[in-house]
Amino acid sequence: MVILGLFTLVVREKRSIELDEEHKRIVIDIKRRFWKCQHIVIPFNQITNFTILRQGKSSNFSVYYDLGVVLRNGKTIYLFGGSAFDGRMSEQFIENLKMQFEQAVSL
């Protein structure tokens, strides 16, 4: 547990997710404490589906959700990647977010 806690302190990251309807893309910027930043651009025409990832255990109230973008090549990119954000423990919040993304991409 201590090692995981130390790893979390070192790896801590911030994510920003932009649903850019004007340019028909999703932009994810990942800023990590010690490693280089990552900039991911997902064009709408590469998206086949959206999926919801459920992780954790209901028994200890540590369930959280993430929104995945399924690409034409079969790869799934999770938008939040386990990052903390308001609503991550609400299935309804993520379901509403999924519907918003589907409408923007017209799936």
N, CA, C and O of each residue as an XYZ file, in Angstrom:
428
protein
N       0.808     -1.196      0.000
C       0.000      0.000      0.000
C       0.854      1.263      0.000
O       0.530      2.223     -0.698
N       1.919      1.276      0.758
C       2.789      2.448      0.824
C       3.417      2.709     -0.536
O       3.520      3.854     -0.975
N       3.838      1.630     -1.201
C       4.457      1.782     -2.520
C       3.458      2.368     -3.503
O       3.812      3.253     -4.283
N       2.216      1.895     -3.483
C       1.186      2.424     -4.367
C       0.939      3.899     -4.071
O       0.786      4.698     -4.995
N       0.899      4.264     -2.805
C       0.707      5.662     -2.431
C       1.838      6.542     -2.916
O       1.596      7.637     -3.423
N       3.073      6.081     -2.770
C       4.223      6.845     -3.252
C       4.199      6.955     -4.769
O       4.513      8.008     -5.323
N       3.827      5.868     -5.443
C       3.740      5.873     -6.900
C       2.707      6.899     -7.354
O       2.931      7.626     -8.321
N       1.576      6.955     -6.655
C       0.528      7.912     -6.998
C       1.013      9.343     -6.842
O       0.694     10.196     -7.670
N       1.776      9.620     -5.798
C       2.314     10.969     -5.601
C       3.272     11.360     -6.718
O       3.279     12.506     -7.167
N       4.077     10.404     -7.162
C       5.064     10.681     -8.203
C       4.401     10.829     -9.570
O       4.755     11.722    -10.340
N       3.439      9.957     -9.873
C       2.851      9.908    -11.204
C       1.700     10.900    -11.387
O       1.236     11.103    -12.509
N       1.250     11.501    -10.329
C       0.072     12.362    -10.377
C      -0.034     13.100    -11.707
O       0.940     13.657    -12.214
N      -1.235     13.087    -12.251
C      -1.445     13.741    -13.530
C      -2.727     14.557    -13.502
O      -3.628     14.324    -12.696
N      -2.775     15.516    -14.406
C      -3.973     16.324    -14.609
C      -4.395     16.119    -16.054
O      -3.563     16.096    -16.960
N      -5.677     15.972    -16.255
C      -6.209     15.788    -17.603
C      -7.215     16.880    -17.910
O      -7.995     17.300    -17.056
N      -7.173     17.324    -19.150
C      -8.241     18.190    -19.643
C      -8.799     17.529    -20.893
O      -8.052     17.060    -21.752
N     -10.109     17.501    -20.978
C     -10.790     16.859    -22.101
C     -11.662     17.907    -22.769
O     -12.482     18.557    -22.122
N     -11.475     18.061    -24.063
C     -12.253     19.044    -24.820
C     -13.043     18.325    -25.901
O     -12.473     17.594    -26.710
N     -14.344     18.531    -25.916
C     -15.206     18.045    -26.981
C     -15.327     19.192    -27.977
O     -16.151     20.091    -27.808
N     -14.499     19.151    -29.012
C     -14.391     20.241    -29.981
C     -15.303     19.945    -31.173
O     -14.880     19.335    -32.156
N     -16.551     20.383    -31.073
C     -17.529     20.100    -32.130
C     -17.233     20.879    -33.408
O     -17.543     20.413    -34.505
N     -16.646     22.040    -33.276
C     -16.320     22.855    -34.454
C     -15.317     22.145    -35.368
O     -15.481     22.136    -36.588
N     -14.274     21.549    -34.767
C     -13.253     20.854    -35.543
C     -13.476     19.343    -35.592
O     -12.641     18.602    -36.111
N     -14.602     18.895    -35.049
C     -15.010     17.487    -35.054
C     -13.923     16.574    -34.488
O     -13.397     15.696    -35.170
N     -13.608     16.818    -33.210
C     -12.569     16.030    -32.562
C     -12.707     16.119    -31.040
O     -13.357     17.013    -30.497
N     -12.075     15.166    -30.390
C     -11.928     15.190    -28.940
C     -10.441     15.386    -28.679
O      -9.607     14.700    -29.271
N     -10.110     16.318    -27.797
C      -8.709     16.605    -27.484
C      -8.479     16.312    -26.002
O      -9.188     16.825    -25.136
N      -7.480     15.480    -25.729
C      -7.113     15.147    -24.354
C      -5.691     15.629    -24.116
O      -4.774     15.260    -24.851
N      -5.507     16.449    -23.094
C      -4.172     16.883    -22.684
C      -3.883     16.263    -21.321
O      -4.642     16.447    -20.370
N      -2.782     15.530    -21.240
C      -2.386     14.871    -20.009
C      -1.076     15.484    -19.542
O      -0.068     15.438    -20.247
N      -1.101     16.058    -18.348
C       0.101     16.678    -17.782
C       0.521     15.866    -16.565
O      -0.229     15.736    -15.598
N       1.728     15.325    -16.632
C       2.260     14.519    -15.536
C       3.336     15.302    -14.801
O       3.941     16.223    -15.348
N       3.554     14.928    -13.583
C       4.491     15.652    -12.740
C       5.917     15.606    -13.284
O       6.551     16.654    -13.408
N       6.442     14.421    -13.614
C       7.845     14.303    -14.013
C       8.047     13.849    -15.456
O       9.126     14.048    -16.014
N       7.036     13.246    -16.066
C       7.190     12.785    -17.438
C       6.625     13.815    -18.393
O       5.910     14.735    -17.994
N       6.958     13.645    -19.661
C       6.485     14.615    -20.648
C       4.963     14.603    -20.745
O       4.312     13.612    -20.413
N       4.426     15.691    -21.193
C       2.986     15.825    -21.366
C       2.559     15.085    -22.629
O       3.355     14.873    -23.543
N       1.304     14.704    -22.658
C       0.780     13.970    -23.806
C      -0.432     14.721    -24.344
O      -1.273     15.192    -23.579
N      -0.510     14.824    -25.652
C      -1.599     15.514    -26.340
C      -2.220     14.502    -27.302
O      -1.574     14.061    -28.252
N      -3.479     14.140    -27.048
C      -4.154     13.139    -27.877
C      -5.313     13.812    -28.598
O      -6.153     14.460    -27.973
N      -5.353     13.656    -29.907
C      -6.447     14.187    -30.719
C      -7.178     13.005    -31.348
O      -6.571     12.174    -32.024
N      -8.487     12.941    -31.116
C      -9.302     11.857    -31.657
C     -10.325     12.471    -32.612
O     -11.292     13.089    -32.165
N     -10.122     12.308    -33.926
C     -11.105     12.818    -34.890
C     -12.417     12.037    -34.776
O     -12.405     10.824    -34.565
N     -13.537     12.731    -34.913
C     -14.838     12.076    -34.823
C     -14.955     10.905    -35.791
O     -15.577      9.895    -35.461
N     -14.364     11.021    -36.989
C     -14.517      9.957    -37.981
C     -13.753      8.678    -37.627
O     -13.886      7.674    -38.326
N     -12.964      8.700    -36.563
C     -12.257      7.498    -36.102
C     -12.994      6.803    -34.957
O     -12.573      5.737    -34.507
N     -14.085      7.397    -34.488
C     -14.829      6.864    -33.347
C     -15.955      5.957    -33.827
O     -16.747      6.334    -34.691
N     -16.014      4.747    -33.254
C     -17.105      3.826    -33.597
C     -18.146      3.731    -32.490
O     -19.308      3.417    -32.749
N     -17.724      4.006    -31.243
C     -18.624      3.792    -30.121
C     -18.060      4.450    -28.866
O     -16.893      4.840    -28.818
N     -18.907      4.561    -27.862
C     -18.477      4.976    -26.529
C     -18.866      3.874    -25.558
O     -19.890      3.216    -25.739
N     -18.065      3.673    -24.541
C     -18.327      2.633    -23.559
C     -18.071      3.170    -22.157
O     -17.322      4.129    -21.974
N     -18.697      2.544    -21.181
C     -18.496      2.951    -19.789
C     -17.734      1.848    -19.070
O     -18.119      0.680    -19.112
N     -16.657      2.233    -18.414
C     -15.850      1.310    -17.621
C     -16.245      1.476    -16.159
O     -16.302      2.592    -15.644
N     -16.516      0.361    -15.500
C     -16.846      0.360    -14.068
C     -15.724     -0.364    -13.345
O     -15.405     -1.507    -13.672
N     -15.125      0.298    -12.361
C     -14.045     -0.313    -11.595
C     -14.297     -0.161    -10.113
O     -15.017      0.737     -9.677
N     -13.694     -1.052     -9.344
C     -13.819     -0.990     -7.895
C     -14.816     -2.004     -7.382
O     -15.325     -2.833     -8.137
N     -15.091     -1.931     -6.083
C     -15.991     -2.874     -5.431
C     -17.125     -2.129     -4.736
O     -16.901     -1.156     -4.016
N     -18.331     -2.599     -4.962
C     -19.488     -2.005     -4.292
C     -19.430     -2.236     -2.791
O     -19.908     -1.413     -2.010
N     -18.845     -3.358     -2.391
C     -18.822     -3.722     -0.973
C     -18.060     -2.721     -0.112
O     -18.387     -2.552      1.063
N     -17.056     -2.056     -0.668
C     -16.333     -1.058      0.141
C     -16.526      0.365     -0.404
O     -15.741      1.265     -0.104
N     -17.570      0.551     -1.198
C     -17.977      1.860     -1.723
C     -16.869      2.578     -2.495
O     -16.738      3.800     -2.412
N     -16.081      1.820     -3.239
C     -14.997      2.431     -4.017
C     -15.212      2.235     -5.512
O     -14.247      2.067     -6.258
N     -16.454      2.254     -5.953
C     -16.769      2.095     -7.370
C     -16.632      3.442     -8.067
O     -17.127      4.462     -7.587
N     -15.944      3.425     -9.216
C     -15.899      4.639    -10.027
C     -16.001      4.272    -11.491
O     -15.797      3.118    -11.867
N     -16.315      5.249    -12.310
C     -16.624      5.029    -13.714
C     -15.725      5.897    -14.587
O     -15.204      6.924    -14.153
N     -15.561      5.451    -15.832
C     -14.787      6.206    -16.807
C     -15.486      6.053    -18.155
O     -16.173      5.060    -18.396
N     -15.310      7.021    -19.014
C     -15.907      6.998    -20.348
C     -14.836      6.629    -21.358
O     -13.806      7.296    -21.459
N     -15.088      5.563    -22.104
C     -14.135      5.104    -23.104
C     -14.580      5.462    -24.512
O     -15.770      5.446    -24.826
N     -13.606      5.785    -25.354
C     -13.837      6.077    -26.765
C     -13.282      4.887    -27.548
O     -12.081      4.620    -27.507
N     -14.157      4.173    -28.263
C     -13.737      3.011    -29.041
C     -13.439      3.489    -30.463
O     -14.284      4.094    -31.123
N     -12.218      3.204    -30.917
C     -11.757      3.662    -32.229
C     -11.926      2.579    -33.288
O     -12.129      1.408    -32.966
N     -11.841      2.975    -34.539
C     -11.960      2.045    -35.668
C     -10.915      0.926    -35.626
O     -11.184     -0.185    -36.082
N      -9.734      1.208    -35.087
C      -8.673      0.205    -35.032
C      -8.853     -0.772    -33.864
O      -8.011     -1.643    -33.645
N      -9.963     -0.620    -33.109
C     -10.256     -1.520    -32.006
C      -9.736     -1.050    -30.657
O     -10.092     -1.622    -29.627
N      -8.914     -0.036    -30.647
C      -8.346      0.488    -29.408
C      -9.401      1.308    -28.655
O     -10.232      1.978    -29.269
N      -9.359      1.246    -27.324
C     -10.240      2.060    -26.494
C      -9.386      3.024    -25.684
O      -8.437      2.621    -25.011
N      -9.733      4.293    -25.759
C      -9.041      5.323    -24.984
C     -10.013      5.797    -23.905
O     -11.109      6.270    -24.203
N      -9.588      5.662    -22.642
C     -10.426      6.122    -21.539
C     -10.110      7.584    -21.255
O      -8.959      7.957    -21.028
N     -11.151      8.396    -21.273
C     -10.968      9.839    -21.188
C     -10.373     10.290    -19.860
O      -9.531     11.188    -19.838
N     -10.790      9.691    -18.769
C     -10.362     10.172    -17.468
C      -9.217      9.363    -16.881
O      -8.507      9.859    -16.006
N      -9.018      8.150    -17.331
C      -7.869      7.346    -16.923
C      -7.703      7.183    -15.423
O      -6.576      7.101    -14.934
N      -8.792      7.135    -14.692
C      -8.691      6.974    -13.248
C      -8.438      8.269    -12.494
O      -8.309      8.260    -11.270
N      -8.366      9.377    -13.210
C      -8.155     10.677    -12.545
C      -9.371     11.038    -11.700
O     -10.496     10.637    -12.000
N      -9.128     11.790    -10.655
C     -10.224     12.238     -9.796
C     -10.960     13.393    -10.468
O     -10.338     14.315    -10.994
N     -12.279     13.335    -10.444
C     -13.102     14.419    -10.955
C     -14.483     14.286    -10.334
O     -14.882     13.196     -9.925
N     -15.209     15.387    -10.262
C     -16.571     15.343     -9.732
C     -17.419     14.475    -10.640
O     -17.440     14.673    -11.855
N     -18.106     13.529    -10.064
C     -18.990     12.680    -10.846
C     -18.418     11.319    -11.177
O     -19.133     10.485    -11.734
N     -17.164     11.056    -10.859
C     -16.574      9.786    -11.255
C     -17.196      8.602    -10.527
O     -17.063      7.462    -10.974
N     -17.869      8.857     -9.421
C     -18.500      7.777     -8.676
C     -19.994      7.677     -8.973
O     -20.711      6.927     -8.311
N     -20.461      8.425     -9.959
C     -21.880      8.428    -10.322
C     -22.066      7.826    -11.715
O     -21.645      8.400    -12.719
N     -22.700      6.667    -11.748
C     -22.956      6.025    -13.040
C     -23.853      6.905    -13.905
O     -23.666      6.976    -15.120
N     -24.829      7.578    -13.288
C     -25.736      8.447    -14.032
C     -24.999      9.628    -14.664
O     -25.296     10.007    -15.797
N     -24.052     10.204    -13.949
C     -23.262     11.308    -14.482
C     -22.507     10.868    -15.739
O     -22.514     11.568    -16.751
N     -21.858      9.709    -15.667
C     -21.083      9.204    -16.811
C     -22.016      8.808    -17.956
O     -21.679      9.014    -19.122
N     -23.174      8.247    -17.642
C     -24.154      7.898    -18.677
C     -24.612      9.157    -19.415
O     -24.725      9.150    -20.641
N     -24.874     10.233    -18.677
C     -25.262     11.506    -19.308
C     -24.129     12.063    -20.168
O     -24.369     12.591    -21.254
N     -22.908     11.944    -19.685
C     -21.741     12.392    -20.441
C     -21.606     11.577    -21.731
O     -21.300     12.123    -22.791
N     -21.832     10.290    -21.630
C     -21.776      9.407    -22.807
C     -22.800      9.840    -23.856
O     -22.488      9.905    -25.045
N     -24.025     10.137    -23.410
C     -25.059     10.579    -24.353
C     -24.673     11.905    -25.008
O     -24.918     12.103    -26.198
N     -24.075     12.808    -24.243
C     -23.641     14.100    -24.790
C     -22.577     13.895    -25.870
O     -22.637     14.525    -26.926
N     -21.609     13.023    -25.610
C     -20.557     12.745    -26.591
C     -21.146     12.052    -27.825
O     -20.769     12.372    -28.952
N     -22.065     11.111    -27.618
C     -22.684     10.415    -28.760
C     -23.447     11.379    -29.642
O     -23.398     11.268    -30.867
N     -24.146     12.316    -29.045
C     -24.883     13.303    -29.836
C     -23.936     14.191    -30.621
O     -24.200     14.498    -31.784
N     -22.839     14.608    -30.005
C     -21.882     15.470    -30.688
C     -21.242     14.756    -31.875
O     -21.020     15.354    -32.928
N     -20.948     13.470    -31.691
C     -20.284     12.696    -32.742
C     -21.322     12.127    -33.714
O     -20.971     11.648    -34.792
N     -22.596     12.181    -33.330
C     -23.718     11.661    -34.127
C     -23.650     10.150    -34.298
O     -23.748      9.639    -35.413
N     -23.482      9.440    -33.191
C     -23.494      7.972    -33.219
C     -24.863      7.462    -32.864
O     -25.081      6.250    -32.831
